[in-house]
Amino acid sequence: MEKKIENIVKHAEVSEKAIERYLVNVVKQLGGVCLKYSNSNEVGYPDRVALMPQGRTIWIELKSRGRRPSKVQRVRFGQMADIGHPVYVLGCKEEVDNVFKSLGYDL
C-alpha cells in the first residue's frame, strides 16, 4: 500500500498539470503573465505563452516526464524558431527553473 501512495505522490509531482501550476506561479513571481494558448484553427502550437516584463515573450510546451512533442508539434516549433520564437519543451519543475535562469531571471 505504501508503494502505491508513493507512486501517486510521485506522479502528481511530474504530471503536466503540476508542472503547469508551477510554471504559472514562477512567471507570476517574476512579474509576468502566463497565458494558456489555444488556436482552434491551427494545431501544434505550444500550451503556454509567458508575457514577461520588458516585452519578452516565452513560448512553452509542457509534457509529462518522458513524453515528447508530436510530429506536427515538432514541425510547428521549428517554424516558430525559424522566425525568432523558440519553444521550450519542459517536463519537470527543475526544467522550468533552468529555462528562466538561462534567460537571466533570478528565482
Biopython code that builds the backbone (N, CA, C, O; Angstrom):
import numpy as np
from Bio.PDB.StructureBuilder import StructureBuilder

atoms = [
    (1, "MET", "N", (0.815, -1.195, 0.000)),
    (1, "MET", "CA", (0.000, 0.000, 0.000)),
    (1, "MET", "C", (0.862, 1.264, 0.000)),
    (1, "MET", "O", (0.545, 2.233, -0.690)),
    (2, "GLU", "N", (1.955, 1.254, 0.775)),
    (2, "GLU", "CA", (2.842, 2.414, 0.821)),
    (2, "GLU", "C", (3.422, 2.726, -0.554)),
    (2, "GLU", "O", (3.575, 3.892, -0.918)),
    (3, "LYS", "N", (3.744, 1.677, -1.320)),
    (3, "LYS", "CA", (4.320, 1.850, -2.651)),
    (3, "LYS", "C", (3.322, 2.558, -3.573)),
    (3, "LYS", "O", (3.710, 3.433, -4.347)),
    (4, "LYS", "N", (2.030, 2.183, -3.493)),
    (4, "LYS", "CA", (1.003, 2.822, -4.316)),
    (4, "LYS", "C", (0.894, 4.309, -3.994)),
    (4, "LYS", "O", (0.825, 5.142, -4.898)),
    (5, "ILE", "N", (0.880, 4.640, -2.707)),
    (5, "ILE", "CA", (0.793, 6.041, -2.300)),
    (5, "ILE", "C", (2.008, 6.808, -2.793)),
    (5, "ILE", "O", (1.886, 7.931, -3.283)),
    (6, "GLU", "N", (3.175, 6.204, -2.662)),
    (6, "GLU", "CA", (4.411, 6.842, -3.130)),
    (6, "GLU", "C", (4.341, 7.105, -4.632)),
    (6, "GLU", "O", (4.742, 8.175, -5.092)),
    (7, "ASN", "N", (3.835, 6.138, -5.399)),
    (7, "ASN", "CA", (3.719, 6.312, -6.849)),
    (7, "ASN", "C", (2.737, 7.424, -7.206)),
    (7, "ASN", "O", (2.976, 8.187, -8.142)),
    (8, "ILE", "N", (1.634, 7.519, -6.464)),
    (8, "ILE", "CA", (0.653, 8.575, -6.716)),
    (8, "ILE", "C", (1.271, 9.936, -6.440)),
    (8, "ILE", "O", (1.108, 10.864, -7.232)),
    (9, "VAL", "N", (1.971, 10.060, -5.336)),
    (9, "VAL", "CA", (2.621, 11.329, -4.984)),
    (9, "VAL", "C", (3.672, 11.679, -6.027)),
    (9, "VAL", "O", (3.766, 12.831, -6.452)),
    (10, "LYS", "N", (4.458, 10.700, -6.441)),
    (10, "LYS", "CA", (5.499, 10.917, -7.448)),
    (10, "LYS", "C", (4.887, 11.381, -8.769)),
    (10, "LYS", "O", (5.407, 12.295, -9.408)),
    (11, "HIS", "N", (3.776, 10.747, -9.181)),
    (11, "HIS", "CA", (3.110, 11.139, -10.428)),
    (11, "HIS", "C", (2.597, 12.570, -10.334)),
    (11, "HIS", "O", (2.720, 13.340, -11.287)),
    (12, "ALA", "N", (2.027, 12.927, -9.194)),
    (12, "ALA", "CA", (1.489, 14.275, -9.013)),
    (12, "ALA", "C", (2.580, 15.323, -9.177)),
    (12, "ALA", "O", (2.307, 16.420, -9.666)),
    (13, "GLU", "N", (3.803, 15.011, -8.781)),
    (13, "GLU", "CA", (4.908, 15.946, -8.885)),
    (13, "GLU", "C", (5.370, 16.138, -10.327)),
    (13, "GLU", "O", (5.908, 17.195, -10.659)),
    (14, "VAL", "N", (5.175, 15.155, -11.179)),
    (14, "VAL", "CA", (5.684, 15.240, -12.552)),
    (14, "VAL", "C", (4.571, 15.334, -13.584)),
    (14, "VAL", "O", (4.851, 15.384, -14.782)),
    (15, "SER", "N", (3.308, 15.358, -13.148)),
    (15, "SER", "CA", (2.219, 15.452, -14.109)),
    (15, "SER", "C", (2.245, 16.803, -14.807)),
    (15, "SER", "O", (2.762, 17.785, -14.274)),
    (16, "GLU", "N", (1.692, 16.835, -15.980)),
    (16, "GLU", "CA", (1.663, 18.067, -16.754)),
    (16, "GLU", "C", (0.920, 19.170, -15.994)),
    (16, "GLU", "O", (1.325, 20.332, -16.035)),
    (17, "LYS", "N", (-0.140, 18.820, -15.316)),
    (17, "LYS", "CA", (-0.913, 19.813, -14.553)),
    (17, "LYS", "C", (-0.085, 20.409, -13.414)),
    (17, "LYS", "O", (-0.144, 21.615, -13.173)),
    (18, "ALA", "N", (0.679, 19.579, -12.715)),
    (18, "ALA", "CA", (1.517, 20.073, -11.621)),
    (18, "ALA", "C", (2.599, 21.008, -12.154)),
    (18, "ALA", "O", (2.886, 22.043, -11.553)),
    (19, "ILE", "N", (3.189, 20.641, -13.271)),
    (19, "ILE", "CA", (4.222, 21.478, -13.888)),
    (19, "ILE", "C", (3.600, 22.800, -14.343)),
    (19, "ILE", "O", (4.201, 23.865, -14.195)),
    (20, "GLU", "N", (2.403, 22.717, -14.893)),
    (20, "GLU", "CA", (1.706, 23.915, -15.361)),
    (20, "GLU", "C", (1.425, 24.881, -14.205)),
    (20, "GLU", "O", (1.649, 26.084, -14.341)),
    (21, "ARG", "N", (0.945, 24.375, -13.088)),
    (21, "ARG", "CA", (0.704, 25.225, -11.918)),
    (21, "ARG", "C", (2.002, 25.884, -11.456)),
    (21, "ARG", "O", (2.029, 27.070, -11.127)),
    (22, "TYR", "N", (3.067, 25.102, -11.437)),
    (22, "TYR", "CA", (4.371, 25.624, -11.024)),
    (22, "TYR", "C", (4.834, 26.726, -11.979)),
    (22, "TYR", "O", (5.276, 27.787, -11.537)),
    (23, "LEU", "N", (4.735, 26.478, -13.278)),
    (23, "LEU", "CA", (5.129, 27.454, -14.288)),
    (23, "LEU", "C", (4.369, 28.766, -14.101)),
    (23, "LEU", "O", (4.975, 29.837, -14.094)),
    (24, "VAL", "N", (3.060, 28.689, -13.950)),
    (24, "VAL", "CA", (2.233, 29.882, -13.785)),
    (24, "VAL", "C", (2.694, 30.673, -12.566)),
    (24, "VAL", "O", (2.772, 31.900, -12.615)),
    (25, "ASN", "N", (2.997, 29.981, -11.478)),
    (25, "ASN", "CA", (3.464, 30.651, -10.260)),
    (25, "ASN", "C", (4.827, 31.310, -10.447)),
    (25, "ASN", "O", (5.046, 32.426, -9.978)),
    (26, "VAL", "N", (5.738, 30.629, -11.126)),
    (26, "VAL", "CA", (7.072, 31.192, -11.377)),
    (26, "VAL", "C", (6.956, 32.459, -12.213)),
    (26, "VAL", "O", (7.561, 33.481, -11.888)),
    (27, "VAL", "N", (6.188, 32.392, -13.279)),
    (27, "VAL", "CA", (6.027, 33.559, -14.156)),
    (27, "VAL", "C", (5.422, 34.730, -13.381)),
    (27, "VAL", "O", (5.862, 35.871, -13.526)),
    (28, "LYS", "N", (4.431, 34.447, -12.576)),
    (28, "LYS", "CA", (3.795, 35.494, -11.763)),
    (28, "LYS", "C", (4.795, 36.118, -10.792)),
    (28, "LYS", "O", (4.833, 37.339, -10.641)),
    (29, "GLN", "N", (5.611, 35.277, -10.127)),
    (29, "GLN", "CA", (6.631, 35.782, -9.196)),
    (29, "GLN", "C", (7.632, 36.694, -9.903)),
    (29, "GLN", "O", (8.165, 37.626, -9.302)),
    (30, "LEU", "N", (7.881, 36.420, -11.176)),
    (30, "LEU", "CA", (8.838, 37.211, -11.945)),
    (30, "LEU", "C", (8.205, 38.452, -12.576)),
    (30, "LEU", "O", (8.866, 39.193, -13.303)),
    (31, "GLY", "N", (6.920, 38.670, -12.292)),
    (31, "GLY", "CA", (6.245, 39.870, -12.784)),
    (31, "GLY", "C", (5.562, 39.714, -14.125)),
    (31, "GLY", "O", (5.141, 40.700, -14.730)),
    (32, "GLY", "N", (5.450, 38.480, -14.596)),
    (32, "GLY", "CA", (4.828, 38.238, -15.885)),
    (32, "GLY", "C", (3.433, 37.647, -15.770)),
    (32, "GLY", "O", (2.888, 37.484, -14.678)),
    (33, "VAL", "N", (2.878, 37.334, -16.922)),
    (33, "VAL", "CA", (1.568, 36.702, -17.028)),
    (33, "VAL", "C", (1.732, 35.472, -17.909)),
    (33, "VAL", "O", (2.288, 35.558, -19.004)),
    (34, "CYS", "N", (1.249, 34.325, -17.433)),
    (34, "CYS", "CA", (1.364, 33.085, -18.188)),
    (34, "CYS", "C", (-0.014, 32.691, -18.695)),
    (34, "CYS", "O", (-0.897, 32.326, -17.919)),
    (35, "LEU", "N", (-0.181, 32.770, -20.002)),
    (35, "LEU", "CA", (-1.479, 32.511, -20.624)),
    (35, "LEU", "C", (-1.536, 31.121, -21.233)),
    (35, "LEU", "O", (-0.546, 30.629, -21.774)),
    (36, "LYS", "N", (-2.689, 30.497, -21.143)),
    (36, "LYS", "CA", (-2.936, 29.234, -21.836)),
    (36, "LYS", "C", (-3.189, 29.618, -23.281)),
    (36, "LYS", "O", (-4.000, 30.503, -23.554)),
    (37, "TYR", "N", (-2.503, 28.962, -24.213)),
    (37, "TYR", "CA", (-2.661, 29.310, -25.621)),
    (37, "TYR", "C", (-3.444, 28.215, -26.328)),
    (37, "TYR", "O", (-3.154, 27.027, -26.188)),
    (38, "SER", "N", (-4.436, 28.641, -27.086)),
    (38, "SER", "CA", (-5.247, 27.697, -27.852)),
    (38, "SER", "C", (-5.629, 28.362, -29.159)),
    (38, "SER", "O", (-6.058, 29.516, -29.176)),
    (39, "ASN", "N", (-5.473, 27.640, -30.242)),
    (39, "ASN", "CA", (-5.850, 28.151, -31.554)),
    (39, "ASN", "C", (-6.660, 27.068, -32.239)),
    (39, "ASN", "O", (-6.106, 26.076, -32.711)),
    (40, "SER", "N", (-7.958, 27.254, -32.293)),
    (40, "SER", "CA", (-8.835, 26.212, -32.838)),
    (40, "SER", "C", (-8.661, 25.996, -34.338)),
    (40, "SER", "O", (-9.083, 24.966, -34.864)),
    (41, "ASN", "N", (-8.052, 26.945, -35.026)),
    (41, "ASN", "CA", (-7.879, 26.818, -36.483)),
    (41, "ASN", "C", (-6.567, 26.148, -36.887)),
    (41, "ASN", "O", (-6.417, 25.706, -38.027)),
    (42, "GLU", "N", (-5.631, 26.075, -35.965)),
    (42, "GLU", "CA", (-4.309, 25.520, -36.254)),
    (42, "GLU", "C", (-3.904, 24.576, -35.127)),
    (42, "GLU", "O", (-4.208, 24.832, -33.962)),
    (43, "VAL", "N", (-3.229, 23.498, -35.467)),
    (43, "VAL", "CA", (-2.768, 22.552, -34.457)),
    (43, "VAL", "C", (-1.254, 22.658, -34.294)),
    (43, "VAL", "O", (-0.552, 23.148, -35.178)),
    (44, "GLY", "N", (-0.771, 22.192, -33.153)),
    (44, "GLY", "CA", (0.663, 22.069, -32.951)),
    (44, "GLY", "C", (1.333, 23.212, -32.236)),
    (44, "GLY", "O", (2.543, 23.169, -32.011)),
    (45, "TYR", "N", (0.582, 24.239, -31.870)),
    (45, "TYR", "CA", (1.201, 25.349, -31.153)),
    (45, "TYR", "C", (1.418, 24.985, -29.689)),
    (45, "TYR", "O", (0.762, 24.081, -29.171)),
    (46, "PRO", "N", (2.341, 25.689, -29.013)),
    (46, "PRO", "CA", (2.643, 25.395, -27.606)),
    (46, "PRO", "C", (1.446, 25.644, -26.692)),
    (46, "PRO", "O", (0.521, 26.382, -27.031)),
    (47, "ASP", "N", (1.495, 24.997, -25.508)),
    (47, "ASP", "CA", (0.439, 25.114, -24.494)),
    (47, "ASP", "C", (0.331, 26.510, -23.897)),
    (47, "ASP", "O", (-0.764, 27.029, -23.684)),
    (48, "ARG", "N", (1.476, 27.100, -23.635)),
    (48, "ARG", "CA", (1.523, 28.324, -22.837)),
    (48, "ARG", "C", (2.398, 29.378, -23.497)),
    (48, "ARG", "O", (3.336, 29.070, -24.232)),
    (49, "VAL", "N", (2.060, 30.635, -23.211)),
    (49, "VAL", "CA", (2.904, 31.756, -23.606)),
    (49, "VAL", "C", (3.064, 32.637, -22.373)),
    (49, "VAL", "O", (2.080, 33.044, -21.755)),
    (50, "ALA", "N", (4.309, 32.924, -22.025)),
    (50, "ALA", "CA", (4.620, 33.777, -20.882)),
    (50, "ALA", "C", (4.966, 35.169, -21.398)),
    (50, "ALA", "O", (5.900, 35.347, -22.180)),
    (51, "LEU", "N", (4.200, 36.141, -20.945)),
    (51, "LEU", "CA", (4.449, 37.536, -21.297)),
    (51, "LEU", "C", (5.193, 38.161, -20.127)),
    (51, "LEU", "O", (4.635, 38.369, -19.050)),
    (52, "MET", "N", (6.456, 38.452, -20.363)),
    (52, "MET", "CA", (7.340, 38.886, -19.288)),
    (52, "MET", "C", (7.604, 40.385, -19.370)),
    (52, "MET", "O", (7.389, 41.002, -20.414)),
    (53, "PRO", "N", (8.074, 40.976, -18.256)),
    (53, "PRO", "CA", (8.428, 42.394, -18.271)),
    (53, "PRO", "C", (9.434, 42.708, -19.392)),
    (53, "PRO", "O", (10.152, 41.829, -19.868)),
    (54, "GLN", "N", (9.463, 43.960, -19.788)),
    (54, "GLN", "CA", (10.302, 44.463, -20.877)),
    (54, "GLN", "C", (9.945, 43.856, -22.240)),
    (54, "GLN", "O", (10.781, 43.821, -23.143)),
    (55, "GLY", "N", (8.722, 43.385, -22.384)),
    (55, "GLY", "CA", (8.236, 42.935, -23.683)),
    (55, "GLY", "C", (8.741, 41.580, -24.152)),
    (55, "GLY", "O", (8.638, 41.273, -25.340)),
    (56, "ARG", "N", (9.270, 40.779, -23.282)),
    (56, "ARG", "CA", (9.782, 39.461, -23.663)),
    (56, "ARG", "C", (8.639, 38.443, -23.688)),
    (56, "ARG", "O", (7.813, 38.392, -22.777)),
    (57, "THR", "N", (8.612, 37.638, -24.746)),
    (57, "THR", "CA", (7.610, 36.588, -24.899)),
    (57, "THR", "C", (8.311, 35.237, -24.914)),
    (57, "THR", "O", (9.281, 35.041, -25.647)),
    (58, "ILE", "N", (7.816, 34.304, -24.099)),
    (58, "ILE", "CA", (8.423, 32.976, -23.995)),
    (58, "ILE", "C", (7.344, 31.932, -24.275)),
    (58, "ILE", "O", (6.346, 31.854, -23.559)),
    (59, "TRP", "N", (7.550, 31.138, -25.312)),
    (59, "TRP", "CA", (6.618, 30.067, -25.680)),
    (59, "TRP", "C", (7.031, 28.776, -24.989)),
    (59, "TRP", "O", (8.209, 28.418, -24.985)),
    (60, "ILE", "N", (6.062, 28.076, -24.404)),
    (60, "ILE", "CA", (6.365, 26.890, -23.603)),
    (60, "ILE", "C", (5.387, 25.765, -23.911)),
    (60, "ILE", "O", (4.172, 25.963, -23.918)),
    (61, "GLU", "N", (5.935, 24.591, -24.164)),
    (61, "GLU", "CA", (5.140, 23.365, -24.307)),
    (61, "GLU", "C", (5.425, 22.504, -23.088)),
    (61, "GLU", "O", (6.584, 22.235, -22.770)),
    (62, "LEU", "N", (4.385, 22.076, -22.413)),
    (62, "LEU", "CA", (4.536, 21.241, -21.224)),
    (62, "LEU", "C", (4.236, 19.793, -21.565)),
    (62, "LEU", "O", (3.273, 19.488, -22.267)),
    (63, "LYS", "N", (5.071, 18.916, -21.059)),
    (63, "LYS", "CA", (4.884, 17.473, -21.250)),
    (63, "LYS", "C", (5.161, 16.779, -19.927)),
    (63, "LYS", "O", (6.044, 17.182, -19.170)),
    (64, "SER", "N", (4.394, 15.731, -19.661)),
    (64, "SER", "CA", (4.722, 14.900, -18.505)),
    (64, "SER", "C", (6.091, 14.303, -18.755)),
    (64, "SER", "O", (6.486, 14.103, -19.904)),
    (65, "ARG", "N", (6.812, 14.018, -17.694)),
    (65, "ARG", "CA", (8.169, 13.483, -17.821)),
    (65, "ARG", "C", (8.175, 12.266, -18.750)),
    (65, "ARG", "O", (7.365, 11.349, -18.612)),
    (66, "GLY", "N", (9.102, 12.287, -19.689)),
    (66, "GLY", "CA", (9.244, 11.177, -20.618)),
    (66, "GLY", "C", (8.402, 11.293, -21.879)),
    (66, "GLY", "O", (8.588, 10.515, -22.814)),
    (67, "ARG", "N", (7.484, 12.247, -21.923)),
    (67, "ARG", "CA", (6.648, 12.439, -23.120)),
    (67, "ARG", "C", (7.345, 13.425, -24.048)),
    (67, "ARG", "O", (8.104, 14.286, -23.604)),
    (68, "ARG", "N", (7.076, 13.286, -25.340)),
    (68, "ARG", "CA", (7.718, 14.148, -26.336)),
    (68, "ARG", "C", (6.666, 14.827, -27.202)),
    (68, "ARG", "O", (5.543, 14.336, -27.316)),
    (69, "PRO", "N", (7.024, 15.950, -27.810)),
    (69, "PRO", "CA", (6.086, 16.600, -28.725)),
    (69, "PRO", "C", (5.755, 15.692, -29.907)),
    (69, "PRO", "O", (6.582, 14.888, -30.336)),
    (70, "SER", "N", (4.546, 15.830, -30.422)),
    (70, "SER", "CA", (4.116, 15.064, -31.588)),
    (70, "SER", "C", (4.858, 15.565, -32.829)),
    (70, "SER", "O", (5.537, 16.591, -32.788)),
    (71, "LYS", "N", (4.720, 14.842, -33.906)),
    (71, "LYS", "CA", (5.390, 15.229, -35.158)),
    (71, "LYS", "C", (4.923, 16.610, -35.616)),
    (71, "LYS", "O", (5.741, 17.448, -35.996)),
    (72, "VAL", "N", (3.615, 16.848, -35.582)),
    (72, "VAL", "CA", (3.103, 18.158, -36.015)),
    (72, "VAL", "C", (3.594, 19.267, -35.085)),
    (72, "VAL", "O", (3.853, 20.379, -35.545)),
    (73, "GLN", "N", (3.727, 18.987, -33.794)),
    (73, "GLN", "CA", (4.276, 19.980, -32.874)),
    (73, "GLN", "C", (5.738, 20.274, -33.195)),
    (73, "GLN", "O", (6.155, 21.432, -33.177)),
    (74, "ARG", "N", (6.513, 19.244, -33.486)),
    (74, "ARG", "CA", (7.928, 19.462, -33.808)),
    (74, "ARG", "C", (8.067, 20.329, -35.060)),
    (74, "ARG", "O", (8.933, 21.202, -35.123)),
    (75, "VAL", "N", (7.222, 20.087, -36.044)),
    (75, "VAL", "CA", (7.247, 20.906, -37.266)),
    (75, "VAL", "C", (6.885, 22.350, -36.927)),
    (75, "VAL", "O", (7.574, 23.284, -37.338)),
    (76, "ARG", "N", (5.802, 22.525, -36.178)),
    (76, "ARG", "CA", (5.341, 23.871, -35.815)),
    (76, "ARG", "C", (6.399, 24.598, -34.976)),
    (76, "ARG", "O", (6.662, 25.779, -35.200)),
    (77, "PHE", "N", (6.999, 23.903, -34.024)),
    (77, "PHE", "CA", (8.018, 24.536, -33.182)),
    (77, "PHE", "C", (9.217, 24.956, -34.018)),
    (77, "PHE", "O", (9.821, 25.998, -33.761)),
    (78, "GLY", "N", (9.562, 24.156, -35.010)),
    (78, "GLY", "CA", (10.650, 24.508, -35.927)),
    (78, "GLY", "C", (10.320, 25.760, -36.725)),
    (78, "GLY", "O", (11.173, 26.630, -36.904)),
    (79, "GLN", "N", (9.086, 25.852, -37.204)),
    (79, "GLN", "CA", (8.649, 27.043, -37.945)),
    (79, "GLN", "C", (8.725, 28.283, -37.059)),
    (79, "GLN", "O", (9.161, 29.347, -37.498)),
    (80, "MET", "N", (8.297, 28.133, -35.811)),
    (80, "MET", "CA", (8.335, 29.260, -34.884)),
    (80, "MET", "C", (9.777, 29.688, -34.605)),
    (80, "MET", "O", (10.078, 30.881, -34.593)),
    (81, "ALA", "N", (10.661, 28.727, -34.382)),
    (81, "ALA", "CA", (12.069, 29.029, -34.123)),
    (81, "ALA", "C", (12.701, 29.730, -35.320)),
    (81, "ALA", "O", (13.520, 30.633, -35.153)),
    (82, "ASP", "N", (12.322, 29.315, -36.524)),
    (82, "ASP", "CA", (12.874, 29.920, -37.741)),
    (82, "ASP", "C", (12.567, 31.412, -37.852)),
    (82, "ASP", "O", (13.306, 32.150, -38.504)),
    (83, "ILE", "N", (11.484, 31.860, -37.219)),
    (83, "ILE", "CA", (11.150, 33.288, -37.281)),
    (83, "ILE", "C", (11.430, 33.993, -35.945)),
    (83, "ILE", "O", (10.912, 35.077, -35.677)),
    (84, "GLY", "N", (12.261, 33.350, -35.118)),
    (84, "GLY", "CA", (12.728, 34.000, -33.906)),
    (84, "GLY", "C", (11.916, 33.758, -32.647)),
    (84, "GLY", "O", (12.046, 34.494, -31.670)),
    (85, "HIS", "N", (11.078, 32.726, -32.666)),
    (85, "HIS", "CA", (10.254, 32.402, -31.490)),
    (85, "HIS", "C", (10.523, 30.967, -31.046)),
    (85, "HIS", "O", (9.744, 30.066, -31.357)),
    (86, "PRO", "N", (11.617, 30.747, -30.323)),
    (86, "PRO", "CA", (11.895, 29.383, -29.861)),
    (86, "PRO", "C", (10.829, 28.910, -28.881)),
    (86, "PRO", "O", (10.213, 29.710, -28.178)),
    (87, "VAL", "N", (10.622, 27.605, -28.847)),
    (87, "VAL", "CA", (9.670, 26.984, -27.928)),
    (87, "VAL", "C", (10.461, 26.108, -26.962)),
    (87, "VAL", "O", (11.282, 25.293, -27.384)),
    (88, "TYR", "N", (10.215, 26.277, -25.687)),
    (88, "TYR", "CA", (10.858, 25.472, -24.652)),
    (88, "TYR", "C", (9.916, 24.344, -24.268)),
    (88, "TYR", "O", (8.785, 24.588, -23.846)),
    (89, "VAL", "N", (10.382, 23.107, -24.414)),
    (89, "VAL", "CA", (9.601, 21.930, -24.033)),
    (89, "VAL", "C", (10.074, 21.501, -22.652)),
    (89, "VAL", "O", (11.230, 21.122, -22.466)),
    (90, "LEU", "N", (9.163, 21.567, -21.687)),
    (90, "LEU", "CA", (9.523, 21.348, -20.293)),
    (90, "LEU", "C", (8.735, 20.186, -19.703)),
    (90, "LEU", "O", (7.530, 20.058, -19.919)),
    (91, "GLY", "N", (9.445, 19.333, -18.946)),
    (91, "GLY", "CA", (8.812, 18.145, -18.394)),
    (91, "GLY", "C", (8.894, 18.012, -16.892)),
    (91, "GLY", "O", (8.464, 17.001, -16.336)),
    (92, "CYS", "N", (9.443, 19.020, -16.221)),
    (92, "CYS", "CA", (9.506, 18.968, -14.754)),
    (92, "CYS", "C", (9.779, 20.376, -14.225)),
    (92, "CYS", "O", (10.141, 21.281, -14.977)),
    (93, "LYS", "N", (9.598, 20.536, -12.921)),
    (93, "LYS", "CA", (9.787, 21.842, -12.285)),
    (93, "LYS", "C", (11.222, 22.332, -12.425)),
    (93, "LYS", "O", (11.461, 23.525, -12.609)),
    (94, "GLU", "N", (12.166, 21.416, -12.338)),
    (94, "GLU", "CA", (13.579, 21.786, -12.468)),
    (94, "GLU", "C", (13.854, 22.400, -13.847)),
    (94, "GLU", "O", (14.620, 23.357, -13.956)),
    (95, "GLU", "N", (13.232, 21.852, -14.896)),
    (95, "GLU", "CA", (13.424, 22.399, -16.241)),
    (95, "GLU", "C", (12.826, 23.796, -16.352)),
    (95, "GLU", "O", (13.379, 24.651, -17.044)),
    (96, "VAL", "N", (11.704, 24.039, -15.680)),
    (96, "VAL", "CA", (11.123, 25.383, -15.643)),
    (96, "VAL", "C", (12.152, 26.342, -15.052)),
    (96, "VAL", "O", (12.449, 27.383, -15.639)),
    (97, "ASP", "N", (12.694, 25.987, -13.890)),
    (97, "ASP", "CA", (13.701, 26.825, -13.232)),
    (97, "ASP", "C", (14.903, 27.057, -14.140)),
    (97, "ASP", "O", (15.377, 28.186, -14.266)),
    (98, "ASN", "N", (15.396, 26.003, -14.767)),
    (98, "ASN", "CA", (16.585, 26.107, -15.612)),
    (98, "ASN", "C", (16.373, 27.049, -16.793)),
    (98, "ASN", "O", (17.272, 27.818, -17.134)),
    (99, "VAL", "N", (15.211, 27.001, -17.417)),
    (99, "VAL", "CA", (14.943, 27.874, -18.560)),
    (99, "VAL", "C", (14.951, 29.332, -18.124)),
    (99, "VAL", "O", (15.602, 30.169, -18.750)),
    (100, "PHE", "N", (14.229, 29.634, -17.051)),
    (100, "PHE", "CA", (14.172, 31.026, -16.624)),
    (100, "PHE", "C", (15.531, 31.527, -16.139)),
    (100, "PHE", "O", (15.885, 32.680, -16.383)),
    (101, "LYS", "N", (16.286, 30.686, -15.464)),
    (101, "LYS", "CA", (17.642, 31.085, -15.050)),
    (101, "LYS", "C", (18.519, 31.335, -16.272)),
    (101, "LYS", "O", (19.282, 32.301, -16.302)),
    (102, "SER", "N", (18.412, 30.458, -17.293)),
    (102, "SER", "CA", (19.229, 30.613, -18.500)),
    (102, "SER", "C", (18.874, 31.893, -19.270)),
    (102, "SER", "O", (19.686, 32.422, -20.028)),
    (103, "LEU", "N", (17.646, 32.375, -19.060)),
    (103, "LEU", "CA", (17.217, 33.613, -19.722)),
    (103, "LEU", "C", (17.509, 34.847, -18.866)),
    (103, "LEU", "O", (17.119, 35.962, -19.215)),
    (104, "GLY", "N", (18.203, 34.633, -17.735)),
    (104, "GLY", "CA", (18.650, 35.763, -16.916)),
    (104, "GLY", "C", (17.715, 36.168, -15.801)),
    (104, "GLY", "O", (17.888, 37.237, -15.216)),
    (105, "TYR", "N", (16.728, 35.345, -15.487)),
    (105, "TYR", "CA", (15.806, 35.672, -14.389)),
    (105, "TYR", "C", (16.320, 35.087, -13.085)),
    (105, "TYR", "O", (16.869, 33.986, -13.061)),
    (106, "ASP", "N", (16.139, 35.830, -12.002)),
    (106, "ASP", "CA", (16.532, 35.373, -10.668)),
    (106, "ASP", "C", (15.345, 34.699, -10.001)),
    (106, "ASP", "O", (14.297, 35.312, -9.798)),
    (107, "LEU", "N", (15.523, 33.441, -9.668)),
    (107, "LEU", "CA", (14.449, 32.712, -8.978)),
    (107, "LEU", "C", (14.735, 32.617, -7.503)),
    (107, "LEU", "O", (13.945, 32.039, -6.757)),
]
sb = StructureBuilder()
sb.init_structure("model")
sb.init_model(0)
sb.init_chain("A")
sb.init_seg("    ")
for serial, (resi, resn, name, xyz) in enumerate(atoms, 1):
    if name == "N":
        sb.init_residue(resn, " ", resi, " ")
    sb.init_atom(name, np.array(xyz, "f"), 0.0, 1.0, " ", f" {name:<3s}", serial, name[0])
structure = sb.get_structure()
